[in-house]
């Protein structure tokens, strides 16, 4: 019975280590996602600021040779 208890304690210790590692991975990925979302917002704002809001698209523009 002592052997079985020792095996369970070892398994529990490994599971605790694995849980800590997974928690660290999730926390790191959360930070990366937040950074990527911030970068995406900035790129979207840059894209919006570079586009004219007059409603005319490339389809409506007269080519330069006319």
N, CA, C and O atoms as a Tripos MOL2 file, in Angstrom:
@<TRIPOS>MOLECULE
protein
  264   263    66     0     0
PROTEIN
NO_CHARGES

@<TRIPOS>ATOM
      1 N           0.8230   -1.1880    0.0000 N.3       1 UNK1
      2 CA          0.0000    0.0000    0.0000 C.3       1 UNK1
      3 C           0.8720    1.2590    0.0000 C.2       1 UNK1
      4 O           0.5030    2.2620   -0.6090 O.2       1 UNK1
      5 N           2.0190    1.2150    0.6740 N.am      2 UNK2
      6 CA          2.9080    2.3730    0.6860 C.3       2 UNK2
      7 C           3.4400    2.6630   -0.7170 C.2       2 UNK2
      8 O           3.6140    3.8200   -1.0980 O.2       2 UNK2
      9 N           3.6940    1.6000   -1.4790 N.am      3 UNK3
     10 CA          4.1900    1.7810   -2.8420 C.3       3 UNK3
     11 C           3.1420    2.4720   -3.7000 C.2       3 UNK3
     12 O           3.4490    3.3730   -4.4810 O.2       3 UNK3
     13 N           1.9180    2.0400   -3.5420 N.am      4 UNK4
     14 CA          0.8280    2.6420   -4.3130 C.3       4 UNK4
     15 C           0.6450    4.1090   -3.9410 C.2       4 UNK4
     16 O           0.4240    4.9480   -4.8140 O.2       4 UNK4
     17 N           0.7340    4.4160   -2.6810 N.am      5 UNK5
     18 CA          0.6130    5.8010   -2.2230 C.3       5 UNK5
     19 C           1.7700    6.6440   -2.7600 C.2       5 UNK5
     20 O           1.5680    7.7860   -3.1720 O.2       5 UNK5
     21 N           2.9660    6.0900   -2.7560 N.am      6 UNK6
     22 CA          4.1290    6.8080   -3.2790 C.3       6 UNK6
     23 C           3.9700    7.0720   -4.7780 C.2       6 UNK6
     24 O           4.3180    8.1500   -5.2600 O.2       6 UNK6
     25 N           3.4440    6.0870   -5.5150 N.am      7 UNK7
     26 CA          3.2120    6.2750   -6.9460 C.3       7 UNK7
     27 C           2.1950    7.3840   -7.1980 C.2       7 UNK7
     28 O           2.3620    8.1950   -8.1100 O.2       7 UNK7
     29 N           1.1530    7.4150   -6.3960 N.am      8 UNK8
     30 CA          0.1480    8.4700   -6.5360 C.3       8 UNK8
     31 C           0.7330    9.8450   -6.2210 C.2       8 UNK8
     32 O           0.3970   10.8290   -6.8800 O.2       8 UNK8
     33 N           1.5920    9.9130   -5.2310 N.am      9 UNK9
     34 CA          2.2310   11.1870   -4.8880 C.3       9 UNK9
     35 C           3.1470   11.6600   -6.0150 C.2       9 UNK9
     36 O           3.2060   12.8510   -6.3170 O.2       9 UNK9
     37 N           3.8620   10.7160   -6.6350 N.am     10 UNK10
     38 CA          4.7320   11.0700   -7.7590 C.3      10 UNK10
     39 C           3.8870   11.5700   -8.9310 C.2      10 UNK10
     40 O           4.2120   12.5840   -9.5490 O.2      10 UNK10
     41 N           2.8060   10.8560   -9.2330 N.am     11 UNK11
     42 CA          1.9250   11.2820  -10.3220 C.3      11 UNK11
     43 C           1.3430   12.6680  -10.0480 C.2      11 UNK11
     44 O           1.2490   13.5010  -10.9500 O.2      11 UNK11
     45 N           0.9590   12.9030   -8.8080 N.am     12 UNK12
     46 CA          0.4060   14.2030   -8.4370 C.3      12 UNK12
     47 C           1.4490   15.3040   -8.6020 C.2      12 UNK12
     48 O           1.1310   16.4000   -9.0630 O.2      12 UNK12
     49 N           2.6730   15.0190   -8.2320 N.am     13 UNK13
     50 CA          3.7400   16.0110   -8.3820 C.3      13 UNK13
     51 C           3.9630   16.3410   -9.8560 C.2      13 UNK13
     52 O           4.1220   17.5090  -10.2130 O.2      13 UNK13
     53 N           3.9740   15.3170  -10.7170 N.am     14 UNK14
     54 CA          4.1380   15.5580  -12.1510 C.3      14 UNK14
     55 C           2.9560   16.3450  -12.7150 C.2      14 UNK14
     56 O           3.1330   17.2240  -13.5580 O.2      14 UNK14
     57 N           1.7610   16.0250  -12.2470 N.am     15 UNK15
     58 CA          0.5820   16.7510  -12.7180 C.3      15 UNK15
     59 C           0.6180   18.2110  -12.2690 C.2      15 UNK15
     60 O           0.2110   19.1000  -13.0160 O.2      15 UNK15
     61 N           1.0970   18.4570  -11.0700 N.am     16 UNK16
     62 CA          1.2360   19.8390  -10.5980 C.3      16 UNK16
     63 C           2.2270   20.6100  -11.4590 C.2      16 UNK16
     64 O           1.9790   21.7630  -11.8120 O.2      16 UNK16
     65 N           3.3450   19.9800  -11.7990 N.am     17 UNK17
     66 CA          4.3370   20.6270  -12.6600 C.3      17 UNK17
     67 C           3.7580   20.8950  -14.0460 C.2      17 UNK17
     68 O           3.9710   21.9630  -14.6210 O.2      17 UNK17
     69 N           3.0290   19.9240  -14.5740 N.am     18 UNK18
     70 CA          2.4140   20.0880  -15.8830 C.3      18 UNK18
     71 C           1.3790   21.2060  -15.8580 C.2      18 UNK18
     72 O           1.3080   22.0110  -16.7870 O.2      18 UNK18
     73 N           0.5890   21.2580  -14.8150 N.am     19 UNK19
     74 CA         -0.4140   22.3080  -14.6790 C.3      19 UNK19
     75 C           0.2350   23.6860  -14.6090 C.2      19 UNK19
     76 O          -0.2610   24.6350  -15.2170 O.2      19 UNK19
     77 N           1.3250   23.8040  -13.8840 N.am     20 UNK20
     78 CA          2.0470   25.0800  -13.8120 C.3      20 UNK20
     79 C           2.5990   25.4750  -15.1800 C.2      20 UNK20
     80 O           2.5360   26.6410  -15.5690 O.2      20 UNK20
     81 N           3.1360   24.5020  -15.9040 N.am     21 UNK21
     82 CA          3.6790   24.7870  -17.2350 C.3      21 UNK21
     83 C           2.5710   25.2080  -18.1960 C.2      21 UNK21
     84 O           2.7440   26.1420  -18.9790 O.2      21 UNK21
     85 N           1.4420   24.5240  -18.1350 N.am     22 UNK22
     86 CA          0.3190   24.8810  -18.9980 C.3      22 UNK22
     87 C          -0.2320   26.2590  -18.6440 C.2      22 UNK22
     88 O          -0.6010   27.0270  -19.5320 O.2      22 UNK22
     89 N          -0.2880   26.5680  -17.3700 N.am     23 UNK23
     90 CA         -0.7530   27.8780  -16.9280 C.3      23 UNK23
     91 C           0.1670   28.9770  -17.4530 C.2      23 UNK23
     92 O          -0.3060   30.0200  -17.9060 O.2      23 UNK23
     93 N           1.4640   28.7510  -17.3940 N.am     24 UNK24
     94 CA          2.4210   29.7300  -17.9090 C.3      24 UNK24
     95 C           2.2580   29.9030  -19.4190 C.2      24 UNK24
     96 O           2.3660   31.0150  -19.9360 O.2      24 UNK24
     97 N           1.9990   28.8030  -20.1170 N.am     25 UNK25
     98 CA          1.7910   28.8720  -21.5620 C.3      25 UNK25
     99 C           0.5440   29.6790  -21.8950 C.2      25 UNK25
    100 O           0.5640   30.5130  -22.8000 O.2      25 UNK25
    101 N          -0.5280   29.4350  -21.1740 N.am     26 UNK26
    102 CA         -1.7720   30.1730  -21.4090 C.3      26 UNK26
    103 C          -1.5770   31.6560  -21.1150 C.2      26 UNK26
    104 O          -2.0640   32.5010  -21.8670 O.2      26 UNK26
    105 N          -0.8840   31.9810  -20.0490 N.am     27 UNK27
    106 CA         -0.6310   33.3810  -19.7050 C.3      27 UNK27
    107 C           0.2150   34.0600  -20.7820 C.2      27 UNK27
    108 O          -0.0550   35.2030  -21.1490 O.2      27 UNK27
    109 N           1.2280   33.3680  -21.2870 N.am     28 UNK28
    110 CA          2.0780   33.9220  -22.3500 C.3      28 UNK28
    111 C           1.2730   34.1330  -23.6250 C.2      28 UNK28
    112 O           1.4150   35.1600  -24.2880 O.2      28 UNK28
    113 N           0.4330   33.1700  -23.9690 N.am     29 UNK29
    114 CA         -0.3800   33.2950  -25.1690 C.3      29 UNK29
    115 C          -1.3930   34.4290  -25.0360 C.2      29 UNK29
    116 O          -1.6900   35.1090  -26.0180 O.2      29 UNK29
    117 N          -1.9180   34.6380  -23.8470 N.am     30 UNK30
    118 CA         -2.8520   35.7410  -23.6200 C.3      30 UNK30
    119 C          -2.1600   37.0800  -23.8640 C.2      30 UNK30
    120 O          -2.7300   37.9700  -24.4950 O.2      30 UNK30
    121 N          -0.9400   37.2210  -23.3690 N.am     31 UNK31
    122 CA         -0.1860   38.4570  -23.5940 C.3      31 UNK31
    123 C           0.0950   38.6580  -25.0760 C.2      31 UNK31
    124 O          -0.0110   39.7740  -25.5840 O.2      31 UNK31
    125 N           0.4540   37.5810  -25.7710 N.am     32 UNK32
    126 CA          0.7210   37.6730  -27.2030 C.3      32 UNK32
    127 C          -0.5410   38.0730  -27.9660 C.2      32 UNK32
    128 O          -0.4810   38.8850  -28.8890 O.2      32 UNK32
    129 N          -1.6830   37.5020  -27.5800 N.am     33 UNK33
    130 CA         -2.9380   37.8500  -28.2320 C.3      33 UNK33
    131 C          -3.2830   39.3180  -28.0040 C.2      33 UNK33
    132 O          -3.7400   39.9960  -28.9240 O.2      33 UNK33
    133 N          -3.0720   39.8080  -26.8000 N.am     34 UNK34
    134 CA         -3.3520   41.2110  -26.5170 C.3      34 UNK34
    135 C          -2.4560   42.1180  -27.3520 C.2      34 UNK34
    136 O          -2.9120   43.1390  -27.8680 O.2      34 UNK34
    137 N          -1.1920   41.7530  -27.4860 N.am     35 UNK35
    138 CA         -0.2660   42.5350  -28.3030 C.3      35 UNK35
    139 C          -0.6880   42.5110  -29.7700 C.2      35 UNK35
    140 O          -0.6750   43.5460  -30.4380 O.2      35 UNK35
    141 N          -1.0590   41.3410  -30.2700 N.am     36 UNK36
    142 CA         -1.4910   41.2290  -31.6610 C.3      36 UNK36
    143 C          -2.7730   42.0200  -31.9140 C.2      36 UNK36
    144 O          -2.9220   42.6370  -32.9690 O.2      36 UNK36
    145 N          -3.6930   42.0060  -30.9590 N.am     37 UNK37
    146 CA         -4.9190   42.7840  -31.1100 C.3      37 UNK37
    147 C          -4.6180   44.2760  -31.1360 C.2      37 UNK37
    148 O          -5.2180   45.0210  -31.9110 O.2      37 UNK37
    149 N          -3.7040   44.7060  -30.3030 N.am     38 UNK38
    150 CA         -3.3180   46.1120  -30.2910 C.3      38 UNK38
    151 C          -2.6760   46.4940  -31.6280 C.2      38 UNK38
    152 O          -2.9850   47.5470  -32.1850 O.2      38 UNK38
    153 N          -1.7950   45.6510  -32.1350 N.am     39 UNK39
    154 CA         -1.1570   45.9220  -33.4220 C.3      39 UNK39
    155 C          -2.1880   45.9500  -34.5470 C.2      39 UNK39
    156 O          -2.1010   46.7760  -35.4560 O.2      39 UNK39
    157 N          -3.1580   45.0500  -34.4820 N.am     40 UNK40
    158 CA         -4.1930   45.0130  -35.5010 C.3      40 UNK40
    159 C          -5.0350   46.2900  -35.4650 C.2      40 UNK40
    160 O          -5.3860   46.8290  -36.5140 O.2      40 UNK40
    161 N          -5.3590   46.7730  -34.2710 N.am     41 UNK41
    162 CA         -6.1090   48.0270  -34.1510 C.3      41 UNK41
    163 C          -5.3220   49.1910  -34.7370 C.2      41 UNK41
    164 O          -5.8830   50.0280  -35.4440 O.2      41 UNK41
    165 N          -4.0250   49.2490  -34.4480 N.am     42 UNK42
    166 CA         -3.1950   50.3230  -34.9870 C.3      42 UNK42
    167 C          -3.1240   50.2630  -36.5120 C.2      42 UNK42
    168 O          -3.2180   51.2920  -37.1820 O.2      42 UNK42
    169 N          -2.9590   49.0630  -37.0560 N.am     43 UNK43
    170 CA         -2.9180   48.9150  -38.5100 C.3      43 UNK43
    171 C          -4.2500   49.3110  -39.1350 C.2      43 UNK43
    172 O          -4.2810   49.9380  -40.1940 O.2      43 UNK43
    173 N          -5.3420   48.9500  -38.4860 N.am     44 UNK44
    174 CA         -6.6630   49.3130  -38.9910 C.3      44 UNK44
    175 C          -6.8330   50.8320  -38.9860 C.2      44 UNK44
    176 O          -7.3590   51.4000  -39.9430 O.2      44 UNK44
    177 N          -6.3960   51.4860  -37.9230 N.am     45 UNK45
    178 CA         -6.4860   52.9410  -37.8510 C.3      45 UNK45
    179 C          -5.6240   53.5910  -38.9280 C.2      45 UNK45
    180 O          -6.0390   54.5720  -39.5440 O.2      45 UNK45
    181 N          -4.4350   53.0560  -39.1570 N.am     46 UNK46
    182 CA         -3.5730   53.5930  -40.2080 C.3      46 UNK46
    183 C          -4.2180   53.4150  -41.5790 C.2      46 UNK46
    184 O          -4.1660   54.3130  -42.4200 O.2      46 UNK46
    185 N          -4.8170   52.2680  -41.7950 N.am     47 UNK47
    186 CA         -5.4790   52.0060  -43.0640 C.3      47 UNK47
    187 C          -6.6430   52.9640  -43.2660 C.2      47 UNK47
    188 O          -6.8140   53.5180  -44.3520 O.2      47 UNK47
    189 N          -7.4370   53.1580  -42.2300 N.am     48 UNK48
    190 CA         -8.5850   54.0640  -42.3260 C.3      48 UNK48
    191 C          -8.1420   55.5070  -42.5440 C.2      48 UNK48
    192 O          -8.8180   56.2490  -43.2580 O.2      48 UNK48
    193 N          -7.0390   55.9190  -41.9550 N.am     49 UNK49
    194 CA         -6.5900   57.3010  -42.0970 C.3      49 UNK49
    195 C          -5.9710   57.5600  -43.4710 C.2      49 UNK49
    196 O          -5.8730   58.7130  -43.8910 O.2      49 UNK49
    197 N          -5.5570   56.5210  -44.1660 N.am     50 UNK50
    198 CA         -4.9580   56.6800  -45.4930 C.3      50 UNK50
    199 C          -5.9770   56.6070  -46.6170 C.2      50 UNK50
    200 O          -5.6310   56.8550  -47.7730 O.2      50 UNK50
    201 N          -7.2180   56.2740  -46.3100 N.am     51 UNK51
    202 CA         -8.2380   56.1660  -47.3410 C.3      51 UNK51
    203 C          -9.1020   57.4210  -47.3380 C.2      51 UNK51
    204 O          -9.4950   57.9000  -46.2750 O.2      51 UNK51
    205 N          -9.4000   57.9570  -48.5190 N.am     52 UNK52
    206 CA        -10.2740   59.1290  -48.5740 C.3      52 UNK52
    207 C         -11.7050   58.7520  -48.2130 C.2      52 UNK52
    208 O         -12.1530   57.6400  -48.4950 O.2      52 UNK52
    209 N         -12.4030   59.6650  -47.6020 N.am     53 UNK53
    210 CA        -13.7820   59.4280  -47.1950 C.3      53 UNK53
    211 C         -14.7730   60.1230  -48.1230 C.2      53 UNK53
    212 O         -15.9210   60.3450  -47.7390 O.2      53 UNK53
    213 N         -14.3520   60.4700  -49.3340 N.am     54 UNK54
    214 CA        -15.2410   61.1860  -50.2410 C.3      54 UNK54
    215 C         -16.2180   60.2630  -50.9620 C.2      54 UNK54
    216 O         -17.0750   60.7400  -51.7070 O.2      54 UNK54
    217 N         -16.1070   58.9680  -50.7580 N.am     55 UNK55
    218 CA        -17.0350   58.0280  -51.3570 C.3      55 UNK55
    219 C         -16.6160   57.5500  -52.7350 C.2      55 UNK55
    220 O         -17.1740   56.5730  -53.2340 O.2      55 UNK55
    221 N         -15.6680   58.1950  -53.3560 N.am     56 UNK56
    222 CA        -15.2080   57.7830  -54.6840 C.3      56 UNK56
    223 C         -14.1390   56.7140  -54.5450 C.2      56 UNK56
    224 O         -13.1950   56.8600  -53.7680 O.2      56 UNK56
    225 N         -14.2940   55.6570  -55.2920 N.am     57 UNK57
    226 CA        -13.3120   54.5880  -55.2580 C.3      57 UNK57
    227 C         -12.4580   54.6150  -56.5120 C.2      57 UNK57
    228 O         -12.6150   55.5000  -57.3530 O.2      57 UNK57
    229 N         -11.5800   53.6800  -56.6400 N.am     58 UNK58
    230 CA        -10.7330   53.5870  -57.8290 C.3      58 UNK58
    231 C         -11.5700   53.3680  -59.0830 C.2      58 UNK58
    232 O         -11.1760   53.7830  -60.1730 O.2      58 UNK58
    233 N         -12.6880   52.7370  -58.9390 N.am     59 UNK59
    234 CA        -13.5600   52.4520  -60.0640 C.3      59 UNK59
    235 C         -14.0940   53.7470  -60.6870 C.2      59 UNK59
    236 O         -14.3280   53.8030  -61.8950 O.2      59 UNK59
    237 N         -14.2870   54.7810  -59.8690 N.am     60 UNK60
    238 CA        -14.8560   56.0390  -60.3380 C.3      60 UNK60
    239 C         -13.8110   57.0380  -60.8270 C.2      60 UNK60
    240 O         -14.1720   58.0610  -61.4090 O.2      60 UNK60
    241 N         -12.5470   56.7700  -60.6080 N.am     61 UNK61
    242 CA        -11.5070   57.7140  -61.0120 C.3      61 UNK61
    243 C         -11.2470   57.6290  -62.5140 C.2      61 UNK61
    244 O         -11.2960   56.5550  -63.1110 O.2      61 UNK61
    245 N         -10.9700   58.7800  -63.1010 N.am     62 UNK62
    246 CA        -10.6500   58.8420  -64.5240 C.3      62 UNK62
    247 C          -9.1650   58.5430  -64.6840 C.2      62 UNK62
    248 O          -8.3410   59.1100  -63.9660 O.2      62 UNK62
    249 N          -8.8130   57.6600  -65.6160 N.am     63 UNK63
    250 CA         -7.3950   57.3510  -65.8310 C.3      63 UNK63
    251 C          -6.6300   58.6060  -66.2360 C.2      63 UNK63
    252 O          -7.2210   59.5150  -66.8190 O.2      63 UNK63
    253 N          -5.3430   58.6820  -65.9480 N.am     64 UNK64
    254 CA         -4.5660   59.8900  -66.2140 C.3      64 UNK64
    255 C          -4.4150   60.2190  -67.6990 C.2      64 UNK64
    256 O          -4.1160   61.3670  -68.0300 O.2      64 UNK64
    257 N          -4.6090   59.2650  -68.6000 N.am     65 UNK65
    258 CA         -4.4300   59.5500  -70.0240 C.3      65 UNK65
    259 C          -5.6550   60.1880  -70.6630 C.2      65 UNK65
    260 O          -5.6200   60.5000  -71.8530 O.2      65 UNK65
    261 N          -6.7400   60.3930  -69.9140 N.am     66 UNK66
    262 CA         -7.9230   61.0700  -70.4620 C.3      66 UNK66
    263 C          -7.8370   62.5370  -70.2560 C.2      66 UNK66
    264 O          -8.7420   63.2700  -70.6520 O.2      66 UNK66
@<TRIPOS>BOND
     1     1     2 1
     2     2     3 1
     3     3     4 2
     4     3     5 am
     5     5     6 1
     6     6     7 1
     7     7     8 2
     8     7     9 am
     9     9    10 1
    10    10    11 1
    11    11    12 2
    12    11    13 am
    13    13    14 1
    14    14    15 1
    15    15    16 2
    16    15    17 am
    17    17    18 1
    18    18    19 1
    19    19    20 2
    20    19    21 am
    21    21    22 1
    22    22    23 1
    23    23    24 2
    24    23    25 am
    25    25    26 1
    26    26    27 1
    27    27    28 2
    28    27    29 am
    29    29    30 1
    30    30    31 1
    31    31    32 2
    32    31    33 am
    33    33    34 1
    34    34    35 1
    35    35    36 2
    36    35    37 am
    37    37    38 1
    38    38    39 1
    39    39    40 2
    40    39    41 am
    41    41    42 1
    42    42    43 1
    43    43    44 2
    44    43    45 am
    45    45    46 1
    46    46    47 1
    47    47    48 2
    48    47    49 am
    49    49    50 1
    50    50    51 1
    51    51    52 2
    52    51    53 am
    53    53    54 1
    54    54    55 1
    55    55    56 2
    56    55    57 am
    57    57    58 1
    58    58    59 1
    59    59    60 2
    60    59    61 am
    61    61    62 1
    62    62    63 1
    63    63    64 2
    64    63    65 am
    65    65    66 1
    66    66    67 1
    67    67    68 2
    68    67    69 am
    69    69    70 1
    70    70    71 1
    71    71    72 2
    72    71    73 am
    73    73    74 1
    74    74    75 1
    75    75    76 2
    76    75    77 am
    77    77    78 1
    78    78    79 1
    79    79    80 2
    80    79    81 am
    81    81    82 1
    82    82    83 1
    83    83    84 2
    84    83    85 am
    85    85    86 1
    86    86    87 1
    87    87    88 2
    88    87    89 am
    89    89    90 1
    90    90    91 1
    91    91    92 2
    92    91    93 am
    93    93    94 1
    94    94    95 1
    95    95    96 2
    96    95    97 am
    97    97    98 1
    98    98    99 1
    99    99   100 2
   100    99   101 am
   101   101   102 1
   102   102   103 1
   103   103   104 2
   104   103   105 am
   105   105   106 1
   106   106   107 1
   107   107   108 2
   108   107   109 am
   109   109   110 1
   110   110   111 1
   111   111   112 2
   112   111   113 am
   113   113   114 1
   114   114   115 1
   115   115   116 2
   116   115   117 am
   117   117   118 1
   118   118   119 1
   119   119   120 2
   120   119   121 am
   121   121   122 1
   122   122   123 1
   123   123   124 2
   124   123   125 am
   125   125   126 1
   126   126   127 1
   127   127   128 2
   128   127   129 am
   129   129   130 1
   130   130   131 1
   131   131   132 2
   132   131   133 am
   133   133   134 1
   134   134   135 1
   135   135   136 2
   136   135   137 am
   137   137   138 1
   138   138   139 1
   139   139   140 2
   140   139   141 am
   141   141   142 1
   142   142   143 1
   143   143   144 2
   144   143   145 am
   145   145   146 1
   146   146   147 1
   147   147   148 2
   148   147   149 am
   149   149   150 1
   150   150   151 1
   151   151   152 2
   152   151   153 am
   153   153   154 1
   154   154   155 1
   155   155   156 2
   156   155   157 am
   157   157   158 1
   158   158   159 1
   159   159   160 2
   160   159   161 am
   161   161   162 1
   162   162   163 1
   163   163   164 2
   164   163   165 am
   165   165   166 1
   166   166   167 1
   167   167   168 2
   168   167   169 am
   169   169   170 1
   170   170   171 1
   171   171   172 2
   172   171   173 am
   173   173   174 1
   174   174   175 1
   175   175   176 2
   176   175   177 am
   177   177   178 1
   178   178   179 1
   179   179   180 2
   180   179   181 am
   181   181   182 1
   182   182   183 1
   183   183   184 2
   184   183   185 am
   185   185   186 1
   186   186   187 1
   187   187   188 2
   188   187   189 am
   189   189   190 1
   190   190   191 1
   191   191   192 2
   192   191   193 am
   193   193   194 1
   194   194   195 1
   195   195   196 2
   196   195   197 am
   197   197   198 1
   198   198   199 1
   199   199   200 2
   200   199   201 am
   201   201   202 1
   202   202   203 1
   203   203   204 2
   204   203   205 am
   205   205   206 1
   206   206   207 1
   207   207   208 2
   208   207   209 am
   209   209   210 1
   210   210   211 1
   211   211   212 2
   212   211   213 am
   213   213   214 1
   214   214   215 1
   215   215   216 2
   216   215   217 am
   217   217   218 1
   218   218   219 1
   219   219   220 2
   220   219   221 am
   221   221   222 1
   222   222   223 1
   223   223   224 2
   224   223   225 am
   225   225   226 1
   226   226   227 1
   227   227   228 2
   228   227   229 am
   229   229   230 1
   230   230   231 1
   231   231   232 2
   232   231   233 am
   233   233   234 1
   234   234   235 1
   235   235   236 2
   236   235   237 am
   237   237   238 1
   238   238   239 1
   239   239   240 2
   240   239   241 am
   241   241   242 1
   242   242   243 1
   243   243   244 2
   244   243   245 am
   245   245   246 1
   246   246   247 1
   247   247   248 2
   248   247   249 am
   249   249   250 1
   250   250   251 1
   251   251   252 2
   252   251   253 am
   253   253   254 1
   254   254   255 1
   255   255   256 2
   256   255   257 am
   257   257   258 1
   258   258   259 1
   259   259   260 2
   260   259   261 am
   261   261   262 1
   262   262   263 1
   263   263   264 2
@<TRIPOS>SUBSTRUCTURE
     1 UNK1         2 RESIDUE 1 A UNK
     2 UNK2         6 RESIDUE 1 A UNK
     3 UNK3        10 RESIDUE 1 A UNK
     4 UNK4        14 RESIDUE 1 A UNK
     5 UNK5        18 RESIDUE 1 A UNK
     6 UNK6        22 RESIDUE 1 A UNK
     7 UNK7        26 RESIDUE 1 A UNK
     8 UNK8        30 RESIDUE 1 A UNK
     9 UNK9        34 RESIDUE 1 A UNK
    10 UNK10       38 RESIDUE 1 A UNK
    11 UNK11       42 RESIDUE 1 A UNK
    12 UNK12       46 RESIDUE 1 A UNK
    13 UNK13       50 RESIDUE 1 A UNK
    14 UNK14       54 RESIDUE 1 A UNK
    15 UNK15       58 RESIDUE 1 A UNK
    16 UNK16       62 RESIDUE 1 A UNK
    17 UNK17       66 RESIDUE 1 A UNK
    18 UNK18       70 RESIDUE 1 A UNK
    19 UNK19       74 RESIDUE 1 A UNK
    20 UNK20       78 RESIDUE 1 A UNK
    21 UNK21       82 RESIDUE 1 A UNK
    22 UNK22       86 RESIDUE 1 A UNK
    23 UNK23       90 RESIDUE 1 A UNK
    24 UNK24       94 RESIDUE 1 A UNK
    25 UNK25       98 RESIDUE 1 A UNK
    26 UNK26      102 RESIDUE 1 A UNK
    27 UNK27      106 RESIDUE 1 A UNK
    28 UNK28      110 RESIDUE 1 A UNK
    29 UNK29      114 RESIDUE 1 A UNK
    30 UNK30      118 RESIDUE 1 A UNK
    31 UNK31      122 RESIDUE 1 A UNK
    32 UNK32      126 RESIDUE 1 A UNK
    33 UNK33      130 RESIDUE 1 A UNK
    34 UNK34      134 RESIDUE 1 A UNK
    35 UNK35      138 RESIDUE 1 A UNK
    36 UNK36      142 RESIDUE 1 A UNK
    37 UNK37      146 RESIDUE 1 A UNK
    38 UNK38      150 RESIDUE 1 A UNK
    39 UNK39      154 RESIDUE 1 A UNK
    40 UNK40      158 RESIDUE 1 A UNK
    41 UNK41      162 RESIDUE 1 A UNK
    42 UNK42      166 RESIDUE 1 A UNK
    43 UNK43      170 RESIDUE 1 A UNK
    44 UNK44      174 RESIDUE 1 A UNK
    45 UNK45      178 RESIDUE 1 A UNK
    46 UNK46      182 RESIDUE 1 A UNK
    47 UNK47      186 RESIDUE 1 A UNK
    48 UNK48      190 RESIDUE 1 A UNK
    49 UNK49      194 RESIDUE 1 A UNK
    50 UNK50      198 RESIDUE 1 A UNK
    51 UNK51      202 RESIDUE 1 A UNK
    52 UNK52      206 RESIDUE 1 A UNK
    53 UNK53      210 RESIDUE 1 A UNK
    54 UNK54      214 RESIDUE 1 A UNK
    55 UNK55      218 RESIDUE 1 A UNK
    56 UNK56      222 RESIDUE 1 A UNK
    57 UNK57      226 RESIDUE 1 A UNK
    58 UNK58      230 RESIDUE 1 A UNK
    59 UNK59      234 RESIDUE 1 A UNK
    60 UNK60      238 RESIDUE 1 A UNK
    61 UNK61      242 RESIDUE 1 A UNK
    62 UNK62      246 RESIDUE 1 A UNK
    63 UNK63      250 RESIDUE 1 A UNK
    64 UNK64      254 RESIDUE 1 A UNK
    65 UNK65      258 RESIDUE 1 A UNK
    66 UNK66      262 RESIDUE 1 A UNK
